[in-house]
Every structure is written in C-alpha cells, then in structure tokens.
Amino acid sequence: MFGKRGKDGFNRPPQSVQPSPPLSPSIKDVEAANPQPVPADHGPAVLQDDAGPTESAPSAAQQRPRIPVPPPAPQPEQKRRSRKTDSYYNTKSQVFAALIDTIDLSQLAKLDAESAREEIRDIVNDIISIKNFAMSISEQEELLEDICNDVLGYGPLEPLLARDDIADIMVNGAGQTFIEVNGKVEESEIRFRDNGQLLSICQRIVSQVGRRVDESSPICDARLPDGSRVNVIAPPLAIDGTALTIRKFKKDKLTLDQLVKFGTITPEGAVLLQIIGRVRCNTVISGGTGSGKTTLLNCLTRYIDTDERIITCEDSAELQLQQPHVVRLETRPPNIEGEGEVTMRDLVKNCLRMRPERIIVGEVRGPEVFDLLQAMNTGHDGSMGTIHANTPRECLSRMESMIAMGGFALPAKTVREIICGSVDVIVQASRMRDGSRRITQITEVIGMEGDVIITQDLMKYEVEGEDANGRLIGRHKSTGVGRPNFWDRARYYNEEKRLAAALDAMEKE
C-alpha cells in the first residue's frame, strides 16, 4: 500500500538495503531478558560511557555490599516533554521529511485512524533504523507519538486536548503555551517547531468547519469536533507569531447535579433553575468571560421537554442539546471578496419562519438582541441567550445599548418596555478571584415604575471570607421572596408545589 518509497535507500531493491540493527532493544525484550535485577557480584560489571558499553573487572568498591537505592520516581508526561532539545527537533524534522517523501497520502487517507497510526509507526521505525539515529527507547517512542500527532492530529496540541482537567489552551507563538487548570493559568512545556507548524495546525482546525486563516484573512473563529471554541489571529496582526486560543469543553458534560457538587449552586437553587427551564421562562444568562455561561445554558436546556422544537443560533456551534428535535444554525463570515456573510441577526430573523417553540442564542453581542426580544414576546416562550455583563442590572443596560447599536430610533422608555415584557429571569454567573465559578444571583424582571425597570433577587451569593488555601468561603442566601413573579406560570405547568418547597428550603438555609 505504501510502496511509494522516496530517497535515502527507499527506491533500492529490498536485498540491497542493509538496515543496521536496532540501537537498543525494545521494552518487551528487556523485560523478557531481565525478569529480576542481576546481583552486583554475578559476573563482571558493565559500565556505560559515551563510547558505548565496556567490560571491566570488578573493583574492591564494587565487591562490597551495595546499599539498595530506590529507583527515581517516574516523571509525569508533561515533565518528560520539557527535556526536548534542539537536537531532538532537528532529528524529528529529518524523520518527518523522509516520512512525507515515503508514504502515499492518498492511500493513507483511506485507512481508519488506528490503522493509519500503525502504518506510520512502522515506516518511522524503518527510517530511524536506516538513518541510524542515536535515540533511546523513550525518545523513539516520543518521536513516534509526535509524528503521528503531526500527520493525523493537531501536533503538539494533542496531549493537551486529551487532558480533561484543562479549561483553556492559550498559544502565544510557537515557543510559549499557557493552560488553565482549576481556574489558574500556568505555563505548559509544550512548544511548536516553528511558526509555520503552528499556522499549519491552525489552518487544519479551521478548514474542518469551512473557514480559512491566512494573511488576507488573519482572524477566524472556529470549533473542534467536540464543540470546543477556537480563535486564531495570525500575522501580521499577531506580531510575535500566530496566537491560538481554545476554550475546551469537558468530555463528560456538566449537569446541575455536578454544579451542586462543585458548590456553584445549592440544591434548592438547582431545583429553582430546573423549574425556570421547565415552565418556559424567558431566560438570559449574564456573566463575564470564562464565567461558565455556555456550560450553564447547556445545563438549563436539559429540562426542556423532548417534544419541543428548538432552534439554536451561534457564531460557533458549541451547545450540545440532548433533545431529539433540535435545529442548529451557525453564522458565516464573509469570503475573500467580502461577500456571503450571514450574521446572527439574519439567523434569528430566519428562525421565526421555521416554526420554533424555543429559540436559543449562544451569545447575544449586537443588534440581534432586538429580534430575540421580539421573538420572546410573540409566542416563543422559554427562549434563552447569554450576554456579557457583570450584574443583572448591567445586563439590562447592555440590552438597551445593543438595540441602539442596531440603529433603532426608539424612545428609551419604549426599549425598556420591550425588555421588561420579554425577559423573565436573569441568571448571573461569575468567576471568583480564586478561580471558582459561582451562580451569584437569580433575578426576575417584574415590571416598570415610570422609566425604571423593577427587578427582584430570588437568591444571592455572599462571600464571607477565605480559608488557609486562599479559597473563598461563601453561601447562597434567599432574599425572602416567597411568591415570585412567575408563580402563575409555574402553576400552569403544575410546578407550584415544588417551587414553594424550594423557596422555603432556601429561606431556612
């Protein structure tokens, strides 16, 4: 299958190629030959120096009883990668060039991922033997893994994408990569061969969703197959090399029960959110960058009835709804001629012609908020969206500002009446200074008094201090509201008893 052999002896007849014996035995051979450690006094010692193994007679010091020394603790994968040198990358470049000259990419594309990986490993092993590279077993295994990732995956990003404890990956050029773990940013030892390799991997990512990134189009939003959000900004806009940011999604999607376990919300607050999603309250999730708005929106959509038709509109498709009747729409950037753009507002307006029962906008950023509010107020109850804002009151102000951005010449009071008649509940999510994420407020919009929108909090999170490790200590408190404004809606859906029990339990806490 991979008969296209290139230079360095690959076009010669098989009998003319005399591959040198492997520089070091495989791990299995070593374990089979040495099932137990050889005692110090059995035969002459073997000393290892730069020239290779040499035999010498045992000295008096070697004949003394040896104090057993425990083996060094195994280093994690991330630390082993930190010992890569320029020599390693030079060797990798030579092997990679020989591999590309050897394999038939058209035949490789016909194989599944596992078979293609095995074929590449076999050919790379042949190249290492023929070129007689001096490599240890661990270096050879790491080289095999890196080259397979380069050909079939996302290169140096693969080990980071495989870790489920990483929330963000931030690549600042070829030589610097940061990751966010447990809410804290730390530098990773991962680096790229050069800026060309980094840009090539970025182009591979964005091309999978029909987008492009190069000098003529240096900014691009895309997504990975698992829904993780990707942003790329390339030179000349990025001065120090291509900047790649990936907001990773966990393989196991979070639920409200897990958010309760993490302390993001109390059990009573989780029940309140379930009821809000179930009784079709128009909900806006507000929060800053990285506060968990999309995660919370995914959690709330789990409580939508399975017989409802849901249409989602997003810049990059990230929501992963579990209902059977879901239509997912995604915006499109302009092409190289500046034509063909489909904006979020176009999608929201088109939704109204698709008989939706709920419209979910992944992120409201501009004039499309007016179309979403109109949809909420004209029979599409239970619609949801997210907005960047630090408080519920600021969220309402941002809605007004975004409507003004659209060029709507409406009086301020009219705009506020539209907002008040459309939005029922605002859920505020925050990323605390210790890296934890909390639902800090559940606020409902009641009505208007004069020109002012009236709101009331059903629950608030109050910080009470911090522990010895710097973790914030706080608690969710009820504000004492026993009959929220959406009580009649809850009774319509036969949820008033559960709502009353949740509010009573919150007040007792």
N, C-alpha and C positions, 0 to 999 in steps of 0.2 A: 504493500500500500504506500509506504513512504520511500519509494525507490528513487526519488529524486535526490541523489547524493551530490553534494557540491564539491568544493575544493578540499585540500588537505587530506587527500587519500580516499575520498569517498567515491571517486569515479574509477578507481583501480579495481582489477578483479579481486574477488574475495581472498584468493590464496596469496596475493602479493601484499596484503595488509597484515602486518605482524604487530598486533596491539601488544603493548607492554603489559606485564602482569599488574594486577591492581596494586596500588601503592600501599594499601592497608586492607586487612581482611574485613569482612562485614561484621556487624554486631553479632549476628547469629553464630558465625564461625568462631568468634572469640569466646562466646558463652559455651559453645559445644566443646571447644578445646580446653577451656579452663573452668570447669564447673566449680572448683574450690580454689582459693588462693594458695599458691605454692609457698611452703615454709621457706624461711631465709636460708636454712642450712642444707637444702636439697640442691646440689649442683652449683656450678659457678653462677655468679650474679651477672645479669645483663644490664649494662649501662647504656644510657641513651644520650648521645651528644649530637651536635649539628651535622656530623658526617654520617650518622646512622648508628645502628646497634653494634656494639663491640663487646667481646667477651674478655673478662679479666678474672684473675684468681681472687678468691675471697680474702679480704684483709682481716686483720685481727679485730678491727672495729665491727666488720660485718658479721664475724662469728659470734659476737656477744649476743645475748638475748635482746631482742628488739621490743621496745615498748609499743604496743599497738596504737596506731594513730587513726582516729576516726576519719572516714572519708569526708571531703568537703561537702557542705550542704549543696544540693542542686540549686542552681540559679533559675529563676523564672525565665520564661521565653523572652520577655521584654528586655531583661538584662543581658541575655546572651547576644541579642541583636546589637547591643551597644558596642561590642568589640569589633564590629566590622571596620575594616581599614580601606585605604585607597587601593591597596593591592588586591583585596577581595573584589572590589567593584571593577578593577581592571580585568581580573580573571573572568568575572561574570560577563563583562562586555564581550570578551573574546568568545566565550562559550555561546552566548546569545547570538552573536553574529554567525557563528558556524551552524547553530541550530536553524536559524532562518534560512540559511543557504542550503540546508539539508532537507527540511521537511517540505511536504507538499500541502500547502494550506488549504487547497480545495478539498483534498481527501480528509484533512483533519477536521474540517467543518462538518463532515458527515457523521462524525462519531459523537457519542454522548460524552458528557463532561468527564466521567470517571475513566472511560476508555482512552480519551484524548490525553488525559493526565498521565496514564500509564505509558502510552506511546512516547510522550515527550520525555518522561523519566528514563526510558530505555535508551533513547537516542542521546540524551545528555550524558548518560553513563559511558556510552561508547566514545563520545567526544572527549570526555575527561581522560579516558584511558589512552586514546590515540595521541592526544596532545601532551600527555604525561604531565599534567598539572600536579604540583605537590600540594595536596589537600588532606586534612584529617577527615575522619568519618563524619564528625559533626558538621564540619564546614561543607562537605559534599552534600549532606542531607539538606542543610540550609540553602545551599545553592540550588539544588533541585526544586525545593519548595518555592524559592523566589522566582525562578524562571517559569515554573508552571503558573504562578500567580500573574507574572508579566504577560504571558501568552493568552491565558484563559480567563483571568480575572482582572482585578484592579491593582495589580502590582503590590507595592509596599503597604497599601491600604487594607489588604485582605486580613492580616492579623488583627487590626483594629476593628474592622467591621464584624469579625467573628466574636468579639467580646460583647457580652450583653450588659456589662456594667458601665459602658461608655455612653454618655448622652450627646456629646458634641465632638466632632473632629475638626480641627482648625489648622490648615496647612498654609504657612506663610512663606511661600517659595520652596525650593527643592530641599533646603537644608534645615528647616525648622517646622516641627509639627507639635501642636498642643492638643490635649484631650481634656474633657470634663468628666470627672469621676466623683460620684457622690456630692455633686454640687460645687466641687472645687476644680479649678483649672490647673493642670500640671503639664510639664513638657514631656513629650514622648521621645524615645530614641530612634523612632522611625524617620528615615530620610530617603529622598529620591536620588537617582543617579545624577540627574541634571534637570534643568527647567524644561528641556524638551520632553523627557519622560513624563514629567508631571502634566504638561499640557496635553500630551497624547492620551493619558489616562482620563483627563477631564473631557476631552473630545469623545472618548469611548463612552463615558457615562451619559453625556447629553445627547449623543446620537441615538441612544436607545429610545428616547422619547421624541424623536424627530426634531431636535433642536441643534444649534451649532454654536461654537465659540471659537473665535479667531481674532485677528487684529481688526477686521472690519466689523465684527460683532463681539466685542470683548466682555459683555455682561450677559449672563444666562442663568435662569432658574430652571432646575430640572428635578428629577427624583430617581431614586434607586428602585429596583423591582419590589422591595419590601415596603415602599412608601416613604422611606427616609428622604428628607428635604435636602436638596443640593443647591448651592450657589457658587458660581465661578465668576471671577473677574480676572481677566488676562491682561498682559502688557499690550499696549503702552499705558493703560490706566493703572495697573498694578506695577509700581516702579521696581520692586525687589523680586519680581517673578510672580507667576500665577498664584492667586490666593483662592483656595478651595475651602468651603465650609459645608459640613454635613451635619444636619440635625438627625441623629439616629433614632429610630423607633425600636422599642424592645420587641423581641420575637414573640414573647407572651404579652398580649395586650392587657393593659391595666383595666381593672374593674373598680367600681365604687367600693366593694368589699376590701380590695387591696389598698385603696386610698385611705380607708378607715384604719387598716393595719399600720400604715405608714404615718398616721397622725395628721393627714391632710384635712380630714373632716371627722366629726364624731359620728357614731352610728345613727343618732337621731337626725343629724344633718344630712346623712346619706339617704335616709328614708324621705326627708323633705325634698331632696333633689330628685329622687325616684318619682315622687308624686308630681313634681313640677313637669318632668318629662312625660309622664303618663297622661296628665289631664290637658295636654296641649296648650300650655302657657307659652307665649312668645318670649323666647329667652335670648339674652345677649350675654356672652361670656367676656368679661373685661379683664385685662391684665397686661403686665409689661412683657418684654421679650424674655422668653425662656421660663415663663411662669407656669406653663403647663396648660395653656388654653385649649390646644388641639386635643391633648390627652383627655381633658375634662369633657370636651364636646363628644369625643368618642364614647366616653362612659355614659353620658346622658342619652345618646341615641340608642343605647341598648334597651331602653324602656319604652321605645316606640312600638306600637302594635305591629305585628307581622303582616297585617292586611292593608297597611297604609302604603301609598305610593310616595316615595321620597326621591327628590332630585337634589343633587349636590353640585355646587359651583365652586371651583377652586382655581387658584393660579397654578399650583402643582398638586395633583391628586394625592392627598395624604389620608383623608378619612377612610376608615375601613368599617363600614356598617355591616351588621350581621343579618339584616332583614332581607327577605327574598326579592322584594320589589324595589330596587334601587337603580336610578339612572345617574351616572357620574359624568359631569361635564368639566372641561378644563379649558382655560384661556389659551390663546395662541399669540405669540409675539409677531411683529412684522417681519417679512422676509428681507433679503438683502436690498431689494428695491424700495423698501419702506411700505410695502402693501401687504394686505392679507391679515392685518391684526384683528383679533377678536378679543374684546375687553370683557371684564367682569360684568359690566353693565349690560352688554349685549347678551351674555348668558342669562342673567337674571330676568331680563325682559322676555327672552325666548322661553324661559321656564313657565311663564304664565300661559303659554299656548300648549303646554304639554300635560295638562290636567294633573298638576301636582296636588298632593294633600299636605305635604310639608316641603318647604324649601330650606336647605341648609347651605349657608355661605361659609366657606372655610375661613376666610378673613376679609372683613369689610375695610377697605382702605380709602375709598373715594366716593364719587357721586352715586355709585351703585347702592349706597345706603338708602337713597330715596326710593328706588324701585323695591328694595327689600321691605321697607316700612309700608309701602303701598300694598305689597303682597300680604303682609301680616294683617293688614286692616281690611282686606277684601276677601276673606274666606279661607285663607291658608293658615289657620291657627296651628300653633306648635312649631312654627318656623324658628330657626336658630342661626346664630352667627357669632363671630368673635371680633373684638375690637381692641386695639392697643390703647389702654388708658390705665391710670394708677388708682382711681377711685370710681365708684358708680356715678357720682355727680360729675366727675370729669368725663366719663363715658357719654353722658347726655350732651355735654358741651361739645364733644368731638363730633357727635352726630350732626349737631347744628352746623359746625364748621364744614363738614364734608358735604352737606347739602348746599351750602353757599359756594363750595368749590365747583359744583356742577353748573353754576350759572342760573340757578332758580331764583327768580326775583319775587320771593315770597316774604311777607312780614315775619318778624321774629316770633310773634305770638302764634301765627298760623303754623310755622315749623314746629314749635313746641307742642301745639295741639296734635299734630300728626304723630310726633314721637310718643306723646302721652297716650294716644289712642291705639298705638301699635305695640309698644313694648310692655310686657307684664312683669318680667323678673330680670334683674341683673345679678349675675354671679361673679364676684370679684376673686380672682386668683392672684397670688403674689409669690415671688421668690424672695425668701428671707435672707438676711445677711450671712447666715450660717450655711447657706446652700439648700436648705429645705424649702419645700413648696407647700403652701397652705391656702385653703379657701378662707379668705379673711372676712368676707361679707356676703350675705344673701339678702338682696334688697329688692323690694317690689315698688313699682311705679303706681301711685294711687290716682292722681288727677292733677288739676291745676287750681291755684288760687291766684287770681289776677294773671300776671305774666310769668309766674314761677311754677315749675313742675314740682309736685309734692311727692316725696318718697318716704318709705319707712323700712328700717332694717329688721329682718326677722332673726338674724344671727350675726354676731361679730366675733372676731378672734382678737384676744388681748394678750400682749406679751407681758410676762410677769418677771422675767429675769433670764439668766443663763446658768448652765451647770459648769462644772470644772473643766469640761472639754470644749467649752465655747458654744455648745448647742443651746438654742433659745428654748426657754420654758414658757409656755402659754396655755391658754384654754379657750375653747369656743363657748360663748355665753349667749343665752337667749336674751332678747330685748323685752320680753314680757308680752309680746303680741299674741293674743290667744285666738284671734279670728282674722286671718289675713284677707287681703282684698280679693284673692282668687278662691275664697271659700265656696261660693256658689258654683264655680266651675268644678271644684273638687266633688261637691255633692252631686253634680250632674253625671260625673263618672264613678259615683259610688265609692269615693275615696275619703269622705269627710271624717270617718271614724279613725282611719289610720293617720290622717293629718292631725287630728286633735290629739291622738296619743303621742305622736312625735313632738308636737309643740309642748305638751305637758311634761314629757321626759326632758326636753331641752331646758325648760324652766326649773325643774328640780335639780338638774346638774349645776 
